[in-house]
Amino acid sequence: MEPFDPNTFMNKVKLKEAFYLMGRGKEADSDTMDQILANVIPKQESGFVLILRFLAGKLFVTTSEKSETEIPPLSFAFRGEEKPQFLLSYKMDDKDISLILSPNQEGTEVFLSVDVNPPASYQVQLKLDGDTIETIADLQKGKVFDSPITGDTSPEIVLLDKNKEIGRFHLLLHS
């Protein structure tokens, strides 16, 4: 089998070819076997799973570690309107990761920003249903995603340091 190809479709074709050849009695090389095993063996779930419920101007957060917690809104006036925002903070290694959620008036969309303290030049990806929708290349230069998240998608926030994943937040949004 040829080396790893960043094209997902071609990787699937190569793996199917390797399965076929192995079914015919030919040995697969160790790289191919590692790739096959990585696709067959269940992956360890990484990151935090957060269930977010917006109800009557309040945010209720449920995680696997604790029961439901009410998060009070931080109110900001923007052009004469009160815009509630909610701050979720998590400790990861020696860093405080803050997610700031800003729901729209109807509660159907939530805008998201990410902050790290002490500051670090992490890269952050917003994934919807497994696809990377938006990337903040450096958290010291930008913190806000332009794309909103909705309840009908499966959003994830992935933190990267030098292209290596260091953290992941799975968000389940209910309104």
mmCIF file of the C-alpha atoms, coordinates in Angstrom:
data_MODEL
# 
_entry.id   MODEL 
# 
loop_
_atom_site.group_PDB 
_atom_site.id 
_atom_site.type_symbol 
_atom_site.label_atom_id 
_atom_site.label_alt_id 
_atom_site.label_comp_id 
_atom_site.label_asym_id 
_atom_site.label_entity_id 
_atom_site.label_seq_id 
_atom_site.pdbx_PDB_ins_code 
_atom_site.Cartn_x 
_atom_site.Cartn_y 
_atom_site.Cartn_z 
_atom_site.occupancy 
_atom_site.B_iso_or_equiv 
_atom_site.pdbx_formal_charge 
_atom_site.auth_seq_id 
_atom_site.auth_comp_id 
_atom_site.auth_asym_id 
_atom_site.auth_atom_id 
_atom_site.pdbx_PDB_model_num 
ATOM 1   C CA . MET A 1 1   ? 0.000   0.000   0.000  1.00 0.00 ? 1   MET A CA 1 
ATOM 2   C CA . GLU A 1 2   ? 1.163   3.523   -0.710 1.00 0.00 ? 2   GLU A CA 1 
ATOM 3   C CA . PRO A 1 3   ? 2.001   5.951   2.108  1.00 0.00 ? 3   PRO A CA 1 
ATOM 4   C CA . PHE A 1 4   ? -0.723  7.909   3.905  1.00 0.00 ? 4   PHE A CA 1 
ATOM 5   C CA . ASP A 1 5   ? -2.642  10.261  1.614  1.00 0.00 ? 5   ASP A CA 1 
ATOM 6   C CA . PRO A 1 6   ? -4.376  13.346  3.109  1.00 0.00 ? 6   PRO A CA 1 
ATOM 7   C CA . ASN A 1 7   ? -7.319  12.632  0.775  1.00 0.00 ? 7   ASN A CA 1 
ATOM 8   C CA . THR A 1 8   ? -9.835  10.709  2.918  1.00 0.00 ? 8   THR A CA 1 
ATOM 9   C CA . PHE A 1 9   ? -11.483 9.004   -0.060 1.00 0.00 ? 9   PHE A CA 1 
ATOM 10  C CA . MET A 1 10  ? -8.146  7.691   -1.366 1.00 0.00 ? 10  MET A CA 1 
ATOM 11  C CA . ASN A 1 11  ? -7.268  6.368   2.092  1.00 0.00 ? 11  ASN A CA 1 
ATOM 12  C CA . LYS A 1 12  ? -10.530 4.398   2.174  1.00 0.00 ? 12  LYS A CA 1 
ATOM 13  C CA . VAL A 1 13  ? -9.828  2.974   -1.293 1.00 0.00 ? 13  VAL A CA 1 
ATOM 14  C CA . LYS A 1 14  ? -6.302  1.966   -0.216 1.00 0.00 ? 14  LYS A CA 1 
ATOM 15  C CA . LEU A 1 15  ? -7.621  0.278   2.933  1.00 0.00 ? 15  LEU A CA 1 
ATOM 16  C CA . LYS A 1 16  ? -10.265 -1.631  0.934  1.00 0.00 ? 16  LYS A CA 1 
ATOM 17  C CA . GLU A 1 17  ? -7.522  -2.738  -1.451 1.00 0.00 ? 17  GLU A CA 1 
ATOM 18  C CA . ALA A 1 18  ? -5.400  -3.919  1.500  1.00 0.00 ? 18  ALA A CA 1 
ATOM 19  C CA . PHE A 1 19  ? -8.378  -5.873  2.941  1.00 0.00 ? 19  PHE A CA 1 
ATOM 20  C CA . TYR A 1 20  ? -8.925  -7.502  -0.453 1.00 0.00 ? 20  TYR A CA 1 
ATOM 21  C CA . LEU A 1 21  ? -5.262  -8.480  -0.815 1.00 0.00 ? 21  LEU A CA 1 
ATOM 22  C CA . MET A 1 22  ? -5.152  -9.789  2.759  1.00 0.00 ? 22  MET A CA 1 
ATOM 23  C CA . GLY A 1 23  ? -8.257  -11.872 1.997  1.00 0.00 ? 23  GLY A CA 1 
ATOM 24  C CA . ARG A 1 24  ? -6.286  -13.414 -0.900 1.00 0.00 ? 24  ARG A CA 1 
ATOM 25  C CA . GLY A 1 25  ? -3.456  -14.406 1.453  1.00 0.00 ? 25  GLY A CA 1 
ATOM 26  C CA . LYS A 1 26  ? -1.004  -11.563 0.830  1.00 0.00 ? 26  LYS A CA 1 
ATOM 27  C CA . GLU A 1 27  ? 0.614   -9.926  3.846  1.00 0.00 ? 27  GLU A CA 1 
ATOM 28  C CA . ALA A 1 28  ? 0.083   -6.225  4.461  1.00 0.00 ? 28  ALA A CA 1 
ATOM 29  C CA . ASP A 1 29  ? 3.005   -4.055  5.539  1.00 0.00 ? 29  ASP A CA 1 
ATOM 30  C CA . SER A 1 30  ? 3.112   -2.801  9.148  1.00 0.00 ? 30  SER A CA 1 
ATOM 31  C CA . ASP A 1 31  ? 1.989   0.755   8.241  1.00 0.00 ? 31  ASP A CA 1 
ATOM 32  C CA . THR A 1 32  ? -1.094  -0.610  6.510  1.00 0.00 ? 32  THR A CA 1 
ATOM 33  C CA . MET A 1 33  ? -1.852  -2.903  9.470  1.00 0.00 ? 33  MET A CA 1 
ATOM 34  C CA . ASP A 1 34  ? -1.556  0.052   11.876 1.00 0.00 ? 34  ASP A CA 1 
ATOM 35  C CA . GLN A 1 35  ? -3.951  2.070   9.724  1.00 0.00 ? 35  GLN A CA 1 
ATOM 36  C CA . ILE A 1 36  ? -6.445  -0.798  9.555  1.00 0.00 ? 36  ILE A CA 1 
ATOM 37  C CA . LEU A 1 37  ? -6.294  -1.335  13.301 1.00 0.00 ? 37  LEU A CA 1 
ATOM 38  C CA . ALA A 1 38  ? -6.745  2.396   13.935 1.00 0.00 ? 38  ALA A CA 1 
ATOM 39  C CA . ASN A 1 39  ? -9.963  2.284   11.890 1.00 0.00 ? 39  ASN A CA 1 
ATOM 40  C CA . VAL A 1 40  ? -11.268 -0.913  13.493 1.00 0.00 ? 40  VAL A CA 1 
ATOM 41  C CA . ILE A 1 41  ? -10.373 -0.458  17.172 1.00 0.00 ? 41  ILE A CA 1 
ATOM 42  C CA . PRO A 1 42  ? -12.733 1.979   18.936 1.00 0.00 ? 42  PRO A CA 1 
ATOM 43  C CA . LYS A 1 43  ? -11.127 5.307   19.676 1.00 0.00 ? 43  LYS A CA 1 
ATOM 44  C CA . GLN A 1 44  ? -10.819 6.565   23.220 1.00 0.00 ? 44  GLN A CA 1 
ATOM 45  C CA . GLU A 1 45  ? -13.138 9.537   23.683 1.00 0.00 ? 45  GLU A CA 1 
ATOM 46  C CA . SER A 1 46  ? -11.091 12.606  24.415 1.00 0.00 ? 46  SER A CA 1 
ATOM 47  C CA . GLY A 1 47  ? -12.073 15.970  25.766 1.00 0.00 ? 47  GLY A CA 1 
ATOM 48  C CA . PHE A 1 48  ? -14.959 17.365  27.716 1.00 0.00 ? 48  PHE A CA 1 
ATOM 49  C CA . VAL A 1 49  ? -18.589 16.756  26.829 1.00 0.00 ? 49  VAL A CA 1 
ATOM 50  C CA . LEU A 1 50  ? -20.766 19.749  27.705 1.00 0.00 ? 50  LEU A CA 1 
ATOM 51  C CA . ILE A 1 51  ? -24.555 19.710  27.462 1.00 0.00 ? 51  ILE A CA 1 
ATOM 52  C CA . LEU A 1 52  ? -25.726 23.329  27.249 1.00 0.00 ? 52  LEU A CA 1 
ATOM 53  C CA . ARG A 1 53  ? -29.359 24.259  27.919 1.00 0.00 ? 53  ARG A CA 1 
ATOM 54  C CA . PHE A 1 54  ? -30.534 27.841  27.498 1.00 0.00 ? 54  PHE A CA 1 
ATOM 55  C CA . LEU A 1 55  ? -33.736 28.378  29.450 1.00 0.00 ? 55  LEU A CA 1 
ATOM 56  C CA . ALA A 1 56  ? -35.398 31.676  30.372 1.00 0.00 ? 56  ALA A CA 1 
ATOM 57  C CA . GLY A 1 57  ? -32.202 33.698  29.967 1.00 0.00 ? 57  GLY A CA 1 
ATOM 58  C CA . LYS A 1 58  ? -30.113 31.244  31.988 1.00 0.00 ? 58  LYS A CA 1 
ATOM 59  C CA . LEU A 1 59  ? -27.569 28.636  30.974 1.00 0.00 ? 59  LEU A CA 1 
ATOM 60  C CA . PHE A 1 60  ? -27.562 25.185  32.522 1.00 0.00 ? 60  PHE A CA 1 
ATOM 61  C CA . VAL A 1 61  ? -24.440 23.085  31.931 1.00 0.00 ? 61  VAL A CA 1 
ATOM 62  C CA . THR A 1 62  ? -24.196 19.353  32.465 1.00 0.00 ? 62  THR A CA 1 
ATOM 63  C CA . THR A 1 63  ? -20.872 17.531  32.196 1.00 0.00 ? 63  THR A CA 1 
ATOM 64  C CA . SER A 1 64  ? -19.813 13.947  32.744 1.00 0.00 ? 64  SER A CA 1 
ATOM 65  C CA . GLU A 1 65  ? -17.982 15.027  35.913 1.00 0.00 ? 65  GLU A CA 1 
ATOM 66  C CA . LYS A 1 66  ? -20.780 16.939  37.640 1.00 0.00 ? 66  LYS A CA 1 
ATOM 67  C CA . SER A 1 67  ? -24.503 17.314  37.689 1.00 0.00 ? 67  SER A CA 1 
ATOM 68  C CA . GLU A 1 68  ? -26.299 20.239  36.130 1.00 0.00 ? 68  GLU A CA 1 
ATOM 69  C CA . THR A 1 69  ? -24.914 23.647  37.085 1.00 0.00 ? 69  THR A CA 1 
ATOM 70  C CA . GLU A 1 70  ? -26.576 26.996  36.496 1.00 0.00 ? 70  GLU A CA 1 
ATOM 71  C CA . ILE A 1 71  ? -24.277 29.613  34.961 1.00 0.00 ? 71  ILE A CA 1 
ATOM 72  C CA . PRO A 1 72  ? -25.383 33.202  35.590 1.00 0.00 ? 72  PRO A CA 1 
ATOM 73  C CA . PRO A 1 73  ? -25.264 35.541  32.592 1.00 0.00 ? 73  PRO A CA 1 
ATOM 74  C CA . LEU A 1 74  ? -22.723 38.308  32.206 1.00 0.00 ? 74  LEU A CA 1 
ATOM 75  C CA . SER A 1 75  ? -24.703 41.256  30.836 1.00 0.00 ? 75  SER A CA 1 
ATOM 76  C CA . PHE A 1 76  ? -23.166 43.609  28.328 1.00 0.00 ? 76  PHE A CA 1 
ATOM 77  C CA . ALA A 1 77  ? -24.853 46.573  26.731 1.00 0.00 ? 77  ALA A CA 1 
ATOM 78  C CA . PHE A 1 78  ? -24.267 46.707  22.998 1.00 0.00 ? 78  PHE A CA 1 
ATOM 79  C CA . ARG A 1 79  ? -25.807 49.551  21.026 1.00 0.00 ? 79  ARG A CA 1 
ATOM 80  C CA . GLY A 1 80  ? -28.499 50.012  23.637 1.00 0.00 ? 80  GLY A CA 1 
ATOM 81  C CA . GLU A 1 81  ? -29.408 46.309  23.875 1.00 0.00 ? 81  GLU A CA 1 
ATOM 82  C CA . GLU A 1 82  ? -28.614 43.970  26.744 1.00 0.00 ? 82  GLU A CA 1 
ATOM 83  C CA . LYS A 1 83  ? -26.800 40.931  25.389 1.00 0.00 ? 83  LYS A CA 1 
ATOM 84  C CA . PRO A 1 84  ? -26.372 38.102  27.889 1.00 0.00 ? 84  PRO A CA 1 
ATOM 85  C CA . GLN A 1 85  ? -23.130 36.170  27.644 1.00 0.00 ? 85  GLN A CA 1 
ATOM 86  C CA . PHE A 1 86  ? -22.085 33.102  29.562 1.00 0.00 ? 86  PHE A CA 1 
ATOM 87  C CA . LEU A 1 87  ? -18.564 32.264  30.679 1.00 0.00 ? 87  LEU A CA 1 
ATOM 88  C CA . LEU A 1 88  ? -17.440 28.649  31.090 1.00 0.00 ? 88  LEU A CA 1 
ATOM 89  C CA . SER A 1 89  ? -13.913 28.104  32.421 1.00 0.00 ? 89  SER A CA 1 
ATOM 90  C CA . TYR A 1 90  ? -11.940 24.875  32.531 1.00 0.00 ? 90  TYR A CA 1 
ATOM 91  C CA . LYS A 1 91  ? -8.443  24.089  33.751 1.00 0.00 ? 91  LYS A CA 1 
ATOM 92  C CA . MET A 1 92  ? -6.260  22.224  31.281 1.00 0.00 ? 92  MET A CA 1 
ATOM 93  C CA . ASP A 1 93  ? -2.716  21.563  32.451 1.00 0.00 ? 93  ASP A CA 1 
ATOM 94  C CA . ASP A 1 94  ? -1.494  24.971  33.686 1.00 0.00 ? 94  ASP A CA 1 
ATOM 95  C CA . LYS A 1 95  ? -3.906  26.984  31.484 1.00 0.00 ? 95  LYS A CA 1 
ATOM 96  C CA . ASP A 1 96  ? -7.397  28.325  32.088 1.00 0.00 ? 96  ASP A CA 1 
ATOM 97  C CA . ILE A 1 97  ? -9.546  27.782  28.992 1.00 0.00 ? 97  ILE A CA 1 
ATOM 98  C CA . SER A 1 98  ? -12.581 30.069  28.805 1.00 0.00 ? 98  SER A CA 1 
ATOM 99  C CA . LEU A 1 99  ? -15.507 29.592  26.445 1.00 0.00 ? 99  LEU A CA 1 
ATOM 100 C CA . ILE A 1 100 ? -17.739 32.648  26.102 1.00 0.00 ? 100 ILE A CA 1 
ATOM 101 C CA . LEU A 1 101 ? -21.179 31.854  24.716 1.00 0.00 ? 101 LEU A CA 1 
ATOM 102 C CA . SER A 1 102 ? -23.421 34.585  23.286 1.00 0.00 ? 102 SER A CA 1 
ATOM 103 C CA . PRO A 1 103 ? -26.896 33.325  22.313 1.00 0.00 ? 103 PRO A CA 1 
ATOM 104 C CA . ASN A 1 104 ? -29.027 35.285  19.865 1.00 0.00 ? 104 ASN A CA 1 
ATOM 105 C CA . GLN A 1 105 ? -32.352 36.757  21.023 1.00 0.00 ? 105 GLN A CA 1 
ATOM 106 C CA . GLU A 1 106 ? -34.364 33.676  19.961 1.00 0.00 ? 106 GLU A CA 1 
ATOM 107 C CA . GLY A 1 107 ? -31.841 31.249  21.478 1.00 0.00 ? 107 GLY A CA 1 
ATOM 108 C CA . THR A 1 108 ? -31.493 29.361  18.185 1.00 0.00 ? 108 THR A CA 1 
ATOM 109 C CA . GLU A 1 109 ? -27.857 30.311  17.525 1.00 0.00 ? 109 GLU A CA 1 
ATOM 110 C CA . VAL A 1 110 ? -24.899 30.767  19.822 1.00 0.00 ? 110 VAL A CA 1 
ATOM 111 C CA . PHE A 1 111 ? -21.767 32.719  18.973 1.00 0.00 ? 111 PHE A CA 1 
ATOM 112 C CA . LEU A 1 112 ? -18.589 31.495  20.584 1.00 0.00 ? 112 LEU A CA 1 
ATOM 113 C CA . SER A 1 113 ? -15.257 32.943  21.602 1.00 0.00 ? 113 SER A CA 1 
ATOM 114 C CA . VAL A 1 114 ? -12.302 31.203  23.232 1.00 0.00 ? 114 VAL A CA 1 
ATOM 115 C CA . ASP A 1 115 ? -9.663  32.594  25.573 1.00 0.00 ? 115 ASP A CA 1 
ATOM 116 C CA . VAL A 1 116 ? -6.593  31.099  27.254 1.00 0.00 ? 116 VAL A CA 1 
ATOM 117 C CA . ASN A 1 117 ? -4.950  32.438  30.368 1.00 0.00 ? 117 ASN A CA 1 
ATOM 118 C CA . PRO A 1 118 ? -1.983  32.820  30.632 1.00 0.00 ? 118 PRO A CA 1 
ATOM 119 C CA . PRO A 1 119 ? -1.987  33.758  26.942 1.00 0.00 ? 119 PRO A CA 1 
ATOM 120 C CA . ALA A 1 120 ? -0.770  31.113  24.496 1.00 0.00 ? 120 ALA A CA 1 
ATOM 121 C CA . SER A 1 121 ? -0.592  31.029  20.727 1.00 0.00 ? 121 SER A CA 1 
ATOM 122 C CA . TYR A 1 122 ? -2.877  28.010  20.418 1.00 0.00 ? 122 TYR A CA 1 
ATOM 123 C CA . GLN A 1 123 ? -4.742  27.281  17.224 1.00 0.00 ? 123 GLN A CA 1 
ATOM 124 C CA . VAL A 1 124 ? -8.487  26.623  17.698 1.00 0.00 ? 124 VAL A CA 1 
ATOM 125 C CA . GLN A 1 125 ? -10.815 24.848  15.298 1.00 0.00 ? 125 GLN A CA 1 
ATOM 126 C CA . LEU A 1 126 ? -14.603 24.955  15.260 1.00 0.00 ? 126 LEU A CA 1 
ATOM 127 C CA . LYS A 1 127 ? -15.962 21.689  13.893 1.00 0.00 ? 127 LYS A CA 1 
ATOM 128 C CA . LEU A 1 128 ? -19.601 21.126  13.006 1.00 0.00 ? 128 LEU A CA 1 
ATOM 129 C CA . ASP A 1 129 ? -20.647 17.518  12.440 1.00 0.00 ? 129 ASP A CA 1 
ATOM 130 C CA . GLY A 1 130 ? -16.964 16.517  12.167 1.00 0.00 ? 130 GLY A CA 1 
ATOM 131 C CA . ASP A 1 131 ? -16.022 19.066  9.492  1.00 0.00 ? 131 ASP A CA 1 
ATOM 132 C CA . THR A 1 132 ? -13.734 21.992  10.304 1.00 0.00 ? 132 THR A CA 1 
ATOM 133 C CA . ILE A 1 133 ? -15.829 25.087  9.615  1.00 0.00 ? 133 ILE A CA 1 
ATOM 134 C CA . GLU A 1 134 ? -13.551 27.778  10.958 1.00 0.00 ? 134 GLU A CA 1 
ATOM 135 C CA . THR A 1 135 ? -10.046 28.100  12.410 1.00 0.00 ? 135 THR A CA 1 
ATOM 136 C CA . ILE A 1 136 ? -8.510  30.731  14.635 1.00 0.00 ? 136 ILE A CA 1 
ATOM 137 C CA . ALA A 1 137 ? -4.834  30.489  13.723 1.00 0.00 ? 137 ALA A CA 1 
ATOM 138 C CA . ASP A 1 138 ? -3.510  32.169  16.879 1.00 0.00 ? 138 ASP A CA 1 
ATOM 139 C CA . LEU A 1 139 ? -5.495  32.816  20.075 1.00 0.00 ? 139 LEU A CA 1 
ATOM 140 C CA . GLN A 1 140 ? -3.255  35.770  20.890 1.00 0.00 ? 140 GLN A CA 1 
ATOM 141 C CA . LYS A 1 141 ? -4.489  37.527  17.730 1.00 0.00 ? 141 LYS A CA 1 
ATOM 142 C CA . GLY A 1 142 ? -8.142  36.433  17.507 1.00 0.00 ? 142 GLY A CA 1 
ATOM 143 C CA . LYS A 1 143 ? -10.674 34.869  19.848 1.00 0.00 ? 143 LYS A CA 1 
ATOM 144 C CA . VAL A 1 144 ? -14.117 35.008  18.212 1.00 0.00 ? 144 VAL A CA 1 
ATOM 145 C CA . PHE A 1 145 ? -15.627 32.582  15.699 1.00 0.00 ? 145 PHE A CA 1 
ATOM 146 C CA . ASP A 1 146 ? -17.755 34.198  12.994 1.00 0.00 ? 146 ASP A CA 1 
ATOM 147 C CA . SER A 1 147 ? -19.869 31.067  12.467 1.00 0.00 ? 147 SER A CA 1 
ATOM 148 C CA . PRO A 1 148 ? -22.652 30.446  14.994 1.00 0.00 ? 148 PRO A CA 1 
ATOM 149 C CA . ILE A 1 149 ? -23.449 27.039  16.439 1.00 0.00 ? 149 ILE A CA 1 
ATOM 150 C CA . THR A 1 150 ? -26.988 25.670  16.463 1.00 0.00 ? 150 THR A CA 1 
ATOM 151 C CA . GLY A 1 151 ? -28.854 22.837  18.143 1.00 0.00 ? 151 GLY A CA 1 
ATOM 152 C CA . ASP A 1 152 ? -29.129 20.794  14.945 1.00 0.00 ? 152 ASP A CA 1 
ATOM 153 C CA . THR A 1 153 ? -25.346 20.388  14.602 1.00 0.00 ? 153 THR A CA 1 
ATOM 154 C CA . SER A 1 154 ? -22.744 18.576  16.645 1.00 0.00 ? 154 SER A CA 1 
ATOM 155 C CA . PRO A 1 155 ? -20.159 21.287  17.438 1.00 0.00 ? 155 PRO A CA 1 
ATOM 156 C CA . GLU A 1 156 ? -16.655 20.652  18.743 1.00 0.00 ? 156 GLU A CA 1 
ATOM 157 C CA . ILE A 1 157 ? -13.902 23.029  19.781 1.00 0.00 ? 157 ILE A CA 1 
ATOM 158 C CA . VAL A 1 158 ? -10.420 21.602  19.183 1.00 0.00 ? 158 VAL A CA 1 
ATOM 159 C CA . LEU A 1 159 ? -7.333  23.234  20.726 1.00 0.00 ? 159 LEU A CA 1 
ATOM 160 C CA . LEU A 1 160 ? -4.015  22.656  18.967 1.00 0.00 ? 160 LEU A CA 1 
ATOM 161 C CA . ASP A 1 161 ? -0.477  23.512  20.006 1.00 0.00 ? 161 ASP A CA 1 
ATOM 162 C CA . LYS A 1 162 ? 2.023   23.256  17.139 1.00 0.00 ? 162 LYS A CA 1 
ATOM 163 C CA . ASN A 1 163 ? -0.547  21.179  15.177 1.00 0.00 ? 163 ASN A CA 1 
ATOM 164 C CA . LYS A 1 164 ? -0.893  18.657  18.026 1.00 0.00 ? 164 LYS A CA 1 
ATOM 165 C CA . GLU A 1 165 ? -4.305  18.300  19.672 1.00 0.00 ? 165 GLU A CA 1 
ATOM 166 C CA . ILE A 1 166 ? -4.166  19.261  23.346 1.00 0.00 ? 166 ILE A CA 1 
ATOM 167 C CA . GLY A 1 167 ? -7.864  19.534  24.141 1.00 0.00 ? 167 GLY A CA 1 
ATOM 168 C CA . ARG A 1 168 ? -11.359 19.080  22.791 1.00 0.00 ? 168 ARG A CA 1 
ATOM 169 C CA . PHE A 1 169 ? -14.791 20.274  23.884 1.00 0.00 ? 169 PHE A CA 1 
ATOM 170 C CA . HIS A 1 170 ? -17.900 18.492  22.564 1.00 0.00 ? 170 HIS A CA 1 
ATOM 171 C CA . LEU A 1 171 ? -20.919 20.786  22.829 1.00 0.00 ? 171 LEU A CA 1 
ATOM 172 C CA . LEU A 1 172 ? -24.538 19.619  22.837 1.00 0.00 ? 172 LEU A CA 1 
ATOM 173 C CA . LEU A 1 173 ? -26.843 22.611  22.533 1.00 0.00 ? 173 LEU A CA 1 
ATOM 174 C CA . HIS A 1 174 ? -30.470 22.511  23.702 1.00 0.00 ? 174 HIS A CA 1 
ATOM 175 C CA . SER A 1 175 ? -32.794 25.480  23.911 1.00 0.00 ? 175 SER A CA 1 
# 
